[in-house]
């Protein structure tokens, strides 16, 4: 699994007393588990009954030349159900597909205003934006072999959020 993260603090004074700060997060995709659609316990004797054993056979690299589109994130032809009548779990590793990575750029613009000099009472104004450019970050991928949306992106991470805040400091 590849992972990268960069965090930045205060970028500098924008105008008299105003501060701009930001955090940048860039994360590679998480590993995903592909599950088989056939019965996990064909003879019905309870040997292969957990969902962890419902693995298909991996017959190709699902990440090589993957389309990485909403309709097809990974090479869905890289997996096949264990042949009928064969009593064994598939050979697919527990986490064989690399899911979508994500990028997030957060920013804060703030300023403190002195209200009472003798008591050092201040009012802080903050404008905060999370996922500032509103970049679409894919999250869920359907990994159930044979499901109607197999291989498709099924959800996204949160959209841009902006919040304003006032804080009384005394």
Secondary structure, 3 states (H helix, E strand, C coil): CCCCCEEEEEEEECCCCEEEEEEEEEECCCEECCECCCCCCCCCCCCCCCHHHCCCEECCCCCCCCCCCCCCCCCHHHEECCCCCCCCCCCCCCCCEECCCEEEEEEEEEEEEEEECCCCEEEEEEEEEECCCCCCCECCECCECCCCCCCCECCECCCCEEEEEEEEEC
